[in-house]
């Protein structure tokens, strides 16, 4: 890894002041914003009337931006994190957050809020991790996925900046970055993203569960190992 007398640079698809960029910075790297994918909304309606569901589950800011304007006033929304709640941009919705910004914690919140089970609308992207659907199989909670968007490469596609590493935040990002990162360190946000790197013939140099504290630990440890004594 080339340190160039300073912090190694890590490209990721987040603005410079995003919380994940702050995590990268605290781990000793310089975050380099690299927006190379775009949100492509779908025209699909909700799978069931939203009014008939116990609540709407939202996993990401992208899904919240697409679904938010279509939700009836007063809809109960269980959202994965504060960023997703902010992306809804609505003050007339009943927003509830789990203890942690993870799908596992969101599933705990579902069972806590609705102990008897029932139907819920799940807002997600075309290739989102299907943890909640798997967790709900055979239970009293019936999830109705609403595919509101997909991630697609930007056109025209921006060239990769000069960096020592990249962080892929989704399987699609890994597939796009794999052929561009020969000689560059590849880090994966989540096992599905790591598997996408591997399928593309460019295995990740580091993988962490999708949690900022684990991203910090991974990047800090890698920097420690690569820094000469």
C-alpha positions as CSV (number, residue, x, y, z in Angstrom):
1,X,0.0,0.0,0.0
2,X,1.4,3.4,-0.9
3,X,1.1,5.8,2.0
4,X,2.8,8.7,0.1
5,X,3.9,10.2,3.4
6,X,0.4,10.8,4.6
7,X,-3.0,9.1,5.0
8,X,-3.9,6.5,2.4
9,X,-7.0,7.5,0.4
10,X,-10.1,5.4,0.3
11,X,-12.8,5.9,-2.3
12,X,-16.4,5.4,-1.3
13,X,-19.8,6.4,-2.6
14,X,-20.6,8.8,0.2
15,X,-20.1,12.6,0.7
16,X,-17.1,13.9,2.6
17,X,-19.2,14.7,5.7
18,X,-21.3,11.6,5.7
19,X,-21.1,9.5,9.0
20,X,-19.3,6.6,7.1
21,X,-16.8,9.1,5.7
22,X,-16.2,10.3,9.3
23,X,-15.6,6.6,10.3
24,X,-13.1,6.2,7.5
25,X,-11.3,9.4,8.7
26,X,-11.2,8.3,12.3
27,X,-9.6,4.9,11.2
28,X,-6.7,6.8,9.7
29,X,-7.7,7.0,6.1
30,X,-8.7,9.9,3.9
31,X,-12.2,9.4,2.5
32,X,-12.5,10.3,-1.2
33,X,-16.2,10.8,-2.4
34,X,-16.8,8.7,-5.5
35,X,-20.3,8.7,-6.8
36,X,-20.4,6.1,-9.5
37,X,-23.9,4.7,-9.2
38,X,-27.3,6.3,-9.3
39,X,-30.8,5.5,-7.9
40,X,-33.2,4.3,-10.5
41,X,-36.8,4.3,-9.1
42,X,-39.3,1.6,-10.1
43,X,-42.9,2.3,-11.0
44,X,-44.2,-0.7,-9.0
45,X,-47.1,0.0,-6.6
46,X,-47.1,-1.4,-3.0
47,X,-47.9,-5.1,-3.0
48,X,-50.8,-4.6,-0.6
49,X,-52.6,-1.4,0.4
50,X,-50.4,0.4,2.9
51,X,-53.4,1.2,5.1
52,X,-54.0,-2.6,5.6
53,X,-50.5,-3.2,6.9
54,X,-49.4,-3.0,10.5
55,X,-46.4,-0.8,9.4
56,X,-44.0,-0.1,6.6
57,X,-40.4,-1.2,7.0
58,X,-37.7,0.9,5.4
59,X,-34.1,-0.3,5.1
60,X,-32.3,2.5,3.4
61,X,-32.4,6.3,2.5
62,X,-32.8,5.3,-1.1
63,X,-36.0,3.4,-0.4
64,X,-37.3,6.1,1.9
65,X,-36.8,8.8,-0.8
66,X,-38.9,6.8,-3.3
67,X,-41.6,5.5,-1.0
68,X,-41.9,8.5,1.3
69,X,-44.1,10.7,-0.9
70,X,-46.4,7.7,-1.5
71,X,-47.2,6.9,2.1
72,X,-50.5,8.0,3.6
73,X,-50.3,10.5,6.5
74,X,-50.0,8.7,9.9
75,X,-48.4,5.6,8.5
76,X,-46.3,3.7,11.1
77,X,-42.8,3.4,9.7
78,X,-40.1,1.2,11.2
79,X,-36.8,2.5,9.8
80,X,-33.4,0.9,10.0
81,X,-31.5,4.1,11.0
82,X,-31.6,7.9,11.5
83,X,-30.4,8.6,8.0
84,X,-33.4,6.6,6.6
85,X,-35.8,8.5,8.8
86,X,-34.4,11.8,7.6
87,X,-34.7,10.8,4.0
88,X,-38.4,10.3,4.4
89,X,-38.7,14.0,4.7
90,X,-42.1,13.8,6.4
91,X,-43.4,15.0,9.8
92,X,-46.8,13.4,9.5
93,X,-45.5,9.8,9.7
94,X,-45.1,7.8,12.9
95,X,-41.4,6.9,12.8
96,X,-39.9,4.3,15.0
97,X,-36.2,3.3,15.2
98,X,-34.5,0.2,16.5
99,X,-31.6,0.2,19.0
100,X,-29.0,-0.2,16.2
101,X,-29.0,0.7,12.5
102,X,-29.0,-3.0,11.4
103,X,-31.6,-5.2,9.8
104,X,-31.3,-7.6,12.8
105,X,-32.2,-4.9,15.2
106,X,-35.1,-3.9,12.9
107,X,-36.4,-7.4,13.1
108,X,-36.2,-7.3,16.9
109,X,-38.3,-4.1,16.8
110,X,-40.9,-5.7,14.6
111,X,-41.4,-8.5,17.1
112,X,-41.4,-6.1,20.0
113,X,-43.9,-3.7,18.5
114,X,-46.3,-6.3,17.0
115,X,-45.9,-9.4,19.2
116,X,-49.0,-11.1,17.7
117,X,-47.7,-10.9,14.1
118,X,-49.5,-9.6,11.0
119,X,-48.7,-8.1,7.6
120,X,-46.1,-5.5,6.9
121,X,-44.9,-3.8,3.8
122,X,-41.1,-4.1,3.3
123,X,-39.5,-1.3,1.2
124,X,-36.3,-2.4,-0.4
125,X,-34.0,-2.2,-3.4
126,X,-33.9,-4.8,-6.2
127,X,-30.8,-6.5,-4.9
128,X,-31.0,-5.7,-1.1
129,X,-30.0,-8.3,1.4
130,X,-33.0,-10.5,2.1
131,X,-32.4,-11.0,5.8
132,X,-35.9,-9.9,6.9
133,X,-37.6,-12.1,4.4
134,X,-35.6,-15.1,5.6
135,X,-36.1,-14.3,9.3
136,X,-39.9,-14.0,8.8
137,X,-40.4,-17.3,7.0
138,X,-42.7,-19.7,9.0
139,X,-43.5,-17.0,11.6
140,X,-46.6,-15.0,12.4
141,X,-45.2,-11.9,10.6
142,X,-45.9,-11.7,6.9
143,X,-43.6,-9.4,4.9
144,X,-44.8,-8.1,1.6
145,X,-41.7,-6.7,-0.3
146,X,-42.1,-3.5,-2.3
147,X,-39.2,-3.1,-4.7
148,X,-39.0,0.6,-5.0
149,X,-35.6,1.1,-6.7
150,X,-32.5,-0.3,-8.1
151,X,-28.9,0.8,-8.1
152,X,-27.4,1.4,-11.6
153,X,-24.0,2.7,-12.9
154,X,-23.8,6.4,-13.7
155,X,-23.8,7.4,-17.4
156,X,-21.3,8.7,-18.3
157,X,-19.3,6.7,-15.9
158,X,-16.7,8.7,-13.8
159,X,-13.1,7.4,-13.7
160,X,-11.8,6.0,-10.4
161,X,-9.8,8.7,-8.6
162,X,-6.2,8.0,-7.6
163,X,-6.6,6.1,-4.3
164,X,-5.0,3.3,-2.3
165,X,-8.3,1.6,-1.5
166,X,-12.0,1.4,-2.3
167,X,-15.0,0.5,-0.2
168,X,-17.9,-1.2,-1.9
169,X,-21.2,-0.7,-0.1
170,X,-23.3,-3.1,-2.2
171,X,-22.8,-6.2,-4.4
172,X,-23.3,-4.0,-7.6
173,X,-20.7,-1.6,-6.5
174,X,-18.3,-4.5,-6.0
175,X,-19.0,-5.9,-9.5
176,X,-18.3,-2.4,-11.0
177,X,-15.2,-1.8,-9.0
178,X,-13.6,-5.2,-9.4
179,X,-12.1,-4.7,-12.9
180,X,-11.0,-1.1,-12.0
181,X,-9.0,-2.0,-8.8
182,X,-6.0,-4.1,-9.9
183,X,-3.3,-3.0,-7.5
184,X,-5.8,-1.2,-5.2
185,X,-7.0,-2.5,-1.9
186,X,-10.7,-3.7,-1.9
187,X,-12.9,-3.5,1.2
188,X,-16.4,-4.9,1.4
189,X,-19.3,-3.7,3.5
190,X,-21.1,-7.0,4.2
191,X,-20.7,-10.6,3.2
192,X,-22.8,-10.3,0.1
193,X,-20.6,-7.5,-1.2
194,X,-17.5,-9.6,-0.5
195,X,-19.0,-12.5,-2.4
196,X,-19.6,-10.2,-5.4
197,X,-16.0,-9.2,-5.4
198,X,-15.0,-12.9,-5.4
199,X,-17.4,-13.7,-8.2
200,X,-15.8,-10.9,-10.3
201,X,-12.4,-12.5,-9.8
202,X,-11.1,-9.8,-7.5
203,X,-11.4,-11.0,-3.8
204,X,-11.7,-8.4,-1.1
205,X,-8.7,-7.6,1.1
206,X,-11.1,-7.0,4.0
207,X,-14.7,-7.6,4.9
208,X,-16.9,-6.3,7.8
209,X,-20.5,-6.6,8.8
210,X,-22.4,-3.5,7.8
211,X,-21.8,-1.6,11.1
212,X,-19.6,1.6,11.4
213,X,-17.7,0.4,14.4
214,X,-16.7,-2.8,12.5
215,X,-15.7,-0.7,9.5
216,X,-13.4,1.4,11.7
217,X,-11.9,-1.8,13.2
218,X,-11.2,-3.3,9.8
219,X,-9.6,-0.2,8.3
220,X,-7.6,0.7,11.4
221,X,-6.2,-2.9,11.7
222,X,-5.3,-3.0,8.0
223,X,-3.5,0.3,8.3
224,X,-1.6,-0.9,11.4
225,X,-0.5,-4.0,9.6
226,X,0.6,-2.1,6.5
227,X,2.5,0.7,8.2
228,X,6.2,0.1,8.5
229,X,7.7,0.2,12.0
